[in-house]
Amino acid sequence: DGLIWFDGELVPWRDAKVHVLTHTLHYGMGCFEGVRAYQTPEGPAIFRLQEHTDRLFRSAHILNMKMPFTKEQVNDAQIQAVRENGLDEAYLRPMAFLGSEGMGLRADNLQVHLIVAAWHWPSYMSPEAREKGIKVRTSSYTRHHVNITMCKAKANGNYINSMLALNEAIASGCEEALLLDNEGYVAEGSGENIFILRDGILHTPELTSCLEGITRKSILEFARELGIPVRERRITRDEVYIADEAFFTGTAAEVLPIRELDGRIIGEGKRGPVTEKLQGMYFDAVKGKRPQ
Ligand code: PLP
């Protein structure tokens, strides 16, 4: 039930359909965002709306897809999707995709469509995971295809290895996957950026093999505010094993402690104090309890 914003109109959920020959369904060229709205003292508010819209447009630009709407219209579409569905908290999925006018790999003559769906999705992981942390496995699938050429785009086609990695992790009794880059350095989770804390210094991979996460950026701001030194640099897998604390960040996962990687306990094997502090600051920010 509910309404989906589809090419400028709000249509009932069940009618928001595409043809089986939709180009993106066949070849995977499209781009999307994952956005959240939270309840704040001023009513429901979309966290970092403009940043998500900007990244969607950057992704489309990288893919050479011409967005048929302005940024203002895309912002407004997201606001409408939350409001018209009467949601107080929501996950939002804007997605730009190519139409069914033609097959083959030529894309310049295809129409670009845009949808924004919004639904209630309270927590990606259990509330327990937020407190106790999760078990992660380094994946046999890498982020290699995304490095350099495409890591700035949140493109549909970039998620094949992420999906394979996550499902492999779940099948082996873990909750998330850690993907390495082409050269074997730590890249990111299936849909999250990673941070580690060692000797009071926060480290996160530089932006060559991971998505330019909006939550990552918030965490870097909070760390600076707390006076925690931050290093954006290449991280090795074994540095995660011996970290004092480690956590993932993402719009869906929010701030998620990692308690174990590949069977090695990280730090005390539970949410560390710095993770807890940054997590608290993040929840305050999204709920409008801190200046934005
Ligand atoms: N890395 C990948 C591969 C993602 O899909 C996401 C989610 O969008 C992130 C990192 C985290 O980005 P953000 O904090 O902007 O949600």
Boltz pocket constraint, residues with backbone or C-beta under 6 A from the ligand:
constraints:
  - pocket:
      binder: B
      contacts: [[A, 34], [A, 154], [A, 162], [A, 188], [A, 189], [A, 190], [A, 191], [A, 192], [A, 193], [A, 210], [A, 211], [A, 212], [A, 213], [A, 214], [A, 215], [A, 216], [A, 249], [A, 250], [A, 251], [A, 252]]
      max_distance: 6.0
